Amino acid sequence: MKIKAYAKINLALKVVNKRDDGYHDLKMIMVPITLHDLIYIDKTSKGIIIKSNSSILPTNKSNIMYQIVTKMQKLYNLSGGVEIFIYKHIPTQAGLGGGSADGAAILHAMNQLYELNLTNEQLANIGKEVGADIPFCVYNQMAYVEGIGEKLSFIDNDFRAHILLVKPRKGVSTKKAFENLRFDQIGQANLEEMVDAIEADDYPNIIANMTNSLEENAMKSVREIKEIKAKLIELGFDNALMTGSGSCVFGITRNEEVLEAGDEYFSSKNLYVRKTELLSKK
Protein backbone atom coordinates (compact mmCIF):
# COMPACT_ATOMS: atom_id res chain seq x y z
CA MET A 1 0.00 0.00 0.00
CA LYS A 2 1.20 3.52 -0.84
CA ILE A 3 0.19 6.54 1.23
CA LYS A 4 1.24 10.20 1.39
CA ALA A 5 2.13 11.99 4.62
CA TYR A 6 1.53 15.73 4.18
CA ALA A 7 3.55 18.43 5.89
CA LYS A 8 1.99 21.49 7.55
CA ILE A 9 2.75 25.13 8.20
CA ASN A 10 1.52 27.44 10.95
CA LEU A 11 0.02 30.65 9.62
CA ALA A 12 -0.15 31.70 13.26
CA LEU A 13 1.14 30.26 16.54
CA LYS A 14 0.58 31.76 19.97
CA VAL A 15 1.88 30.23 23.19
CA VAL A 16 -0.78 30.82 25.85
CA ASN A 17 0.85 29.40 29.00
CA LYS A 18 2.93 26.59 30.45
CA ARG A 19 0.96 23.72 31.96
CA ASP A 20 1.70 21.81 35.15
CA ASP A 21 2.57 18.70 33.08
CA GLY A 22 5.38 20.58 31.30
CA TYR A 23 3.53 21.04 28.02
CA HIS A 24 2.34 24.41 26.72
CA ASP A 25 -1.18 25.46 25.82
CA LEU A 26 -1.18 26.86 22.30
CA LYS A 27 -3.44 28.58 19.82
CA MET A 28 -2.54 27.92 16.18
CA ILE A 29 -3.78 28.21 12.64
CA MET A 30 -2.45 25.07 10.98
CA VAL A 31 -2.61 24.37 7.26
CA PRO A 32 -1.58 21.21 5.37
CA ILE A 33 0.64 21.74 2.35
CA THR A 34 1.34 19.64 -0.73
CA LEU A 35 4.90 18.71 0.37
CA HIS A 36 4.79 15.10 1.57
CA ASP A 37 6.70 11.99 2.53
CA LEU A 38 5.84 8.88 0.50
CA ILE A 39 5.25 5.70 2.49
CA TYR A 40 4.96 2.10 1.33
CA ILE A 41 3.56 -0.35 3.89
CA ASP A 42 2.63 -4.03 3.72
CA LYS A 43 1.94 -6.87 6.12
CA THR A 44 4.80 -9.21 7.01
CA SER A 45 5.50 -12.04 9.45
CA LYS A 46 8.89 -10.59 10.41
CA GLY A 47 7.83 -8.01 13.02
CA ILE A 48 8.05 -4.25 12.49
CA ILE A 49 10.59 -3.33 9.83
CA ILE A 50 11.26 0.30 8.87
CA LYS A 51 13.55 1.31 6.01
CA SER A 52 14.16 4.72 4.48
CA ASN A 53 16.05 6.69 1.88
CA SER A 54 17.21 8.91 4.79
CA SER A 55 20.33 7.83 6.66
CA ILE A 56 19.45 9.99 9.69
CA LEU A 57 15.93 8.65 10.25
CA PRO A 58 15.78 6.26 13.23
CA THR A 59 14.22 2.93 12.32
CA ASN A 60 13.90 1.50 15.84
CA LYS A 61 11.35 1.95 18.64
CA SER A 62 12.06 5.69 18.80
CA ASN A 63 10.46 6.15 15.38
CA ILE A 64 6.93 7.54 15.63
CA MET A 65 5.68 5.09 12.97
CA TYR A 66 7.01 2.18 15.02
CA GLN A 67 5.16 3.51 18.06
CA ILE A 68 1.90 3.86 16.14
CA VAL A 69 2.10 0.30 14.78
CA THR A 70 2.83 -1.07 18.27
CA LYS A 71 -0.09 0.82 19.76
CA MET A 72 -2.49 -0.37 17.04
CA GLN A 73 -1.33 -3.98 17.48
CA LYS A 74 -2.01 -3.86 21.21
CA LEU A 75 -5.36 -2.05 20.94
CA TYR A 76 -6.81 -4.34 18.28
CA ASN A 77 -4.86 -7.56 18.91
CA LEU A 78 -3.35 -7.51 15.42
CA SER A 79 -1.15 -10.48 14.53
CA GLY A 80 1.99 -10.42 12.41
CA GLY A 81 3.88 -7.26 11.58
CA VAL A 82 4.41 -4.65 8.90
CA GLU A 83 7.26 -3.59 6.65
CA ILE A 84 7.52 0.14 5.96
CA PHE A 85 9.65 2.01 3.46
CA ILE A 86 9.51 5.78 3.67
CA TYR A 87 10.88 8.28 1.19
CA LYS A 88 11.57 11.33 3.35
CA HIS A 89 11.03 14.70 1.69
CA ILE A 90 9.98 16.66 4.80
CA PRO A 91 13.11 17.80 6.70
CA THR A 92 13.52 17.19 10.44
CA GLN A 93 13.66 19.91 13.12
CA ALA A 94 11.91 22.23 10.68
CA GLY A 95 8.49 22.85 12.25
CA LEU A 96 6.78 21.18 9.28
CA GLY A 97 5.29 18.30 11.27
CA GLY A 98 7.08 15.55 9.37
CA GLY A 99 7.08 13.01 12.20
CA SER A 100 3.44 13.66 13.05
CA ALA A 101 2.48 13.41 9.37
CA ASP A 102 4.21 10.03 9.13
CA GLY A 103 2.44 8.81 12.28
CA ALA A 104 -0.97 9.91 10.98
CA ALA A 105 -0.34 8.27 7.62
CA ILE A 106 0.49 4.97 9.35
CA LEU A 107 -2.74 5.22 11.36
CA HIS A 108 -4.70 5.48 8.11
CA ALA A 109 -2.66 2.67 6.54
CA MET A 110 -3.13 0.27 9.46
CA ASN A 111 -6.86 1.06 9.45
CA GLN A 112 -7.06 0.02 5.79
CA LEU A 113 -4.66 -2.93 5.90
CA TYR A 114 -6.52 -4.58 8.77
CA GLU A 115 -10.00 -3.38 7.74
CA LEU A 116 -10.67 -1.85 11.16
CA ASN A 117 -13.20 0.69 9.83
CA LEU A 118 -12.15 3.31 12.37
CA THR A 119 -13.31 6.91 11.96
CA ASN A 120 -10.94 9.86 11.73
CA GLU A 121 -12.03 10.81 15.25
CA GLN A 122 -11.01 7.39 16.57
CA LEU A 123 -7.68 7.54 14.73
CA ALA A 124 -7.02 11.03 16.10
CA ASN A 125 -7.70 9.85 19.66
CA ILE A 126 -5.15 7.06 19.24
CA GLY A 127 -2.63 9.40 17.64
CA LYS A 128 -2.75 12.12 20.31
CA GLU A 129 -1.28 9.67 22.82
CA VAL A 130 1.84 9.46 20.64
CA GLY A 131 2.22 13.00 19.27
CA ALA A 132 0.39 16.30 19.82
CA ASP A 133 0.20 17.22 16.12
CA ILE A 134 -0.97 13.79 14.93
CA PRO A 135 -4.72 14.56 15.31
CA PHE A 136 -4.38 17.50 12.90
CA CYS A 137 -2.42 15.38 10.44
CA VAL A 138 -5.10 12.67 10.54
CA TYR A 139 -7.64 15.11 9.11
CA ASN A 140 -5.29 17.14 6.85
CA GLN A 141 -7.65 20.10 6.89
CA MET A 142 -7.02 23.74 7.78
CA ALA A 143 -7.89 24.24 11.44
CA TYR A 144 -7.82 26.52 14.45
CA VAL A 145 -5.93 24.35 16.92
CA GLU A 146 -5.90 24.77 20.71
CA GLY A 147 -4.59 22.99 23.81
CA ILE A 148 -1.41 21.04 23.09
CA GLY A 149 -2.76 20.30 19.62
CA GLU A 150 -5.72 18.05 20.35
CA LYS A 151 -8.57 20.60 20.05
CA LEU A 152 -9.44 21.16 16.38
CA SER A 153 -11.94 23.61 14.92
CA PHE A 154 -11.93 23.22 11.15
CA ILE A 155 -11.95 26.31 8.94
CA ASP A 156 -14.41 25.83 6.12
CA ASN A 157 -12.59 27.62 3.34
CA ASP A 158 -9.63 27.20 1.03
CA PHE A 159 -7.58 30.09 -0.23
CA ARG A 160 -4.98 30.15 -2.95
CA ALA A 161 -1.35 31.01 -2.25
CA HIS A 162 2.13 29.92 -3.28
CA ILE A 163 4.47 28.89 -0.50
CA LEU A 164 8.26 28.82 -0.62
CA LEU A 165 9.95 26.83 2.13
CA VAL A 166 13.50 27.74 3.06
CA LYS A 167 15.25 25.85 5.86
CA PRO A 168 18.51 26.96 7.45
CA ARG A 169 21.24 24.36 7.72
CA LYS A 170 20.70 24.19 11.48
CA GLY A 171 17.45 22.88 12.94
CA VAL A 172 15.63 23.78 16.15
CA SER A 173 14.49 21.06 18.54
CA THR A 174 11.02 21.50 20.01
CA LYS A 175 12.52 21.50 23.52
CA LYS A 176 14.97 24.26 22.58
CA ALA A 177 12.23 26.36 20.99
CA PHE A 178 10.25 26.51 24.24
CA GLU A 179 13.22 27.03 26.57
CA ASN A 180 13.32 30.33 28.51
CA LEU A 181 10.21 31.61 26.73
CA ARG A 182 9.25 35.10 27.98
CA PHE A 183 5.45 35.28 28.10
CA ASP A 184 5.55 39.03 28.69
CA GLN A 185 7.24 39.43 25.29
CA ILE A 186 4.98 37.17 23.23
CA GLY A 187 2.41 39.80 22.26
CA GLN A 188 -1.32 39.56 21.76
CA ALA A 189 -1.87 37.92 18.38
CA ASN A 190 -5.49 37.88 17.24
CA LEU A 191 -6.02 34.41 15.81
CA GLU A 192 -9.80 34.80 15.74
CA GLU A 193 -9.34 37.73 13.34
CA MET A 194 -7.25 35.50 11.09
CA VAL A 195 -9.95 32.82 11.09
CA ASP A 196 -12.49 35.45 10.01
CA ALA A 197 -10.10 36.62 7.28
CA ILE A 198 -9.60 33.08 5.94
CA GLU A 199 -13.34 32.41 5.89
CA ALA A 200 -13.90 35.70 4.01
CA ASP A 201 -10.92 35.06 1.69
CA ASP A 202 -9.54 38.37 2.93
CA TYR A 203 -5.93 37.81 1.85
CA PRO A 204 -4.49 41.14 3.16
CA ASN A 205 -5.81 40.44 6.68
CA ILE A 206 -4.50 36.88 6.56
CA ILE A 207 -1.07 38.29 5.80
CA ALA A 208 -1.37 40.99 8.49
CA ASN A 209 -2.15 38.46 11.25
CA MET A 210 0.68 36.00 10.61
CA THR A 211 2.62 35.55 13.86
CA ASN A 212 4.71 32.99 15.75
CA SER A 213 5.47 33.30 19.49
CA LEU A 214 8.45 30.95 19.15
CA GLU A 215 10.18 32.79 16.34
CA GLU A 216 12.21 35.32 18.32
CA ASN A 217 13.50 32.65 20.69
CA ALA A 218 14.54 30.44 17.77
CA MET A 219 16.39 33.32 16.11
CA LYS A 220 18.74 33.48 19.11
CA SER A 221 20.09 30.01 18.30
CA VAL A 222 19.67 30.09 14.49
CA ARG A 223 20.52 33.54 13.16
CA GLU A 224 19.72 32.49 9.57
CA ILE A 225 16.00 32.49 10.37
CA LYS A 226 15.97 36.28 10.61
CA GLU A 227 18.13 36.66 7.51
CA ILE A 228 15.90 34.37 5.42
CA LYS A 229 12.77 36.19 6.55
CA ALA A 230 14.21 39.55 5.59
CA LYS A 231 15.35 38.32 2.17
CA LEU A 232 11.95 36.78 1.37
CA ILE A 233 10.29 40.14 2.06
CA GLU A 234 12.94 41.91 0.01
CA LEU A 235 12.26 39.57 -2.91
CA GLY A 236 8.59 40.58 -2.88
CA PHE A 237 6.82 37.92 -0.80
CA ASP A 238 3.76 39.31 0.99
CA ASN A 239 5.00 38.00 4.32
CA ALA A 240 7.41 35.44 5.77
CA LEU A 241 7.27 33.48 9.01
CA MET A 242 9.00 30.65 10.80
CA THR A 243 6.66 27.68 10.98
CA GLY A 244 6.02 25.75 14.20
CA SER A 245 9.06 25.46 16.44
CA GLY A 246 11.34 26.04 13.43
CA SER A 247 13.75 26.34 11.87
CA CYS A 248 12.02 26.36 8.45
CA VAL A 249 10.78 29.74 7.19
CA PHE A 250 8.04 30.10 4.60
CA GLY A 251 7.30 32.96 2.28
CA ILE A 252 3.75 33.45 1.01
CA THR A 253 2.71 35.08 -2.26
CA ARG A 254 0.08 34.99 -4.97
CA ASN A 255 2.61 36.11 -7.56
CA GLU A 256 4.27 33.22 -9.43
CA GLU A 257 7.16 35.40 -10.59
CA VAL A 258 8.01 36.23 -6.99
CA LEU A 259 7.86 32.51 -6.12
CA GLU A 260 10.27 31.63 -8.94
CA ALA A 261 12.65 34.47 -8.01
CA GLY A 262 12.76 33.27 -4.41
CA ASP A 263 13.32 29.67 -5.46
CA GLU A 264 16.19 30.67 -7.74
CA TYR A 265 17.86 32.88 -5.13
CA PHE A 266 17.77 30.45 -2.20
CA SER A 267 18.61 27.40 -4.34
CA SER A 268 21.85 29.19 -5.25
CA LYS A 269 22.69 29.36 -1.52
CA ASN A 270 22.68 25.58 -1.15
CA LEU A 271 19.81 25.58 1.35
CA TYR A 272 16.78 23.29 1.58
CA VAL A 273 14.25 25.01 -0.70
CA ARG A 274 10.85 23.73 -1.86
CA LYS A 275 7.99 25.29 -3.78
CA THR A 276 4.67 24.11 -2.42
CA GLU A 277 1.04 25.15 -2.03
CA LEU A 278 -1.72 24.94 0.54
CA LEU A 279 -3.42 21.55 0.33
CA SER A 280 -6.99 21.91 -0.82
CA LYS A 281 -9.55 19.90 1.13
CA LYS A 282 -11.00 18.93 -2.25
Buried (B, 14 or more C-beta within 10 A) or exposed (E): EEBBBBBBBBBBBBBBEEEEEEEBBBBBBBBBBBBBBBBBBEBEEEEBBBEBEBEEBEBEEEBBBBBBBBBBBEEEEBEEBBBBBBEBBBBBBBBBBBBBBBBBBBBBBBBBBBEBEBEBEBBBBBBBEBBBBBBBBBBBBBBBBBBBBBBBEEBEEBBEBBBBBBBBEEBBBBEBBBEEBEEEEBEEBBBEBBBBBBEEEBBEBBBBBBBBBBBBBBBEBBEBBBEBBEBBEEBBBBBBBBBBBBBBBBBBBEEEEBBEBBBEBBEEEEBBBBBBEBBEBE
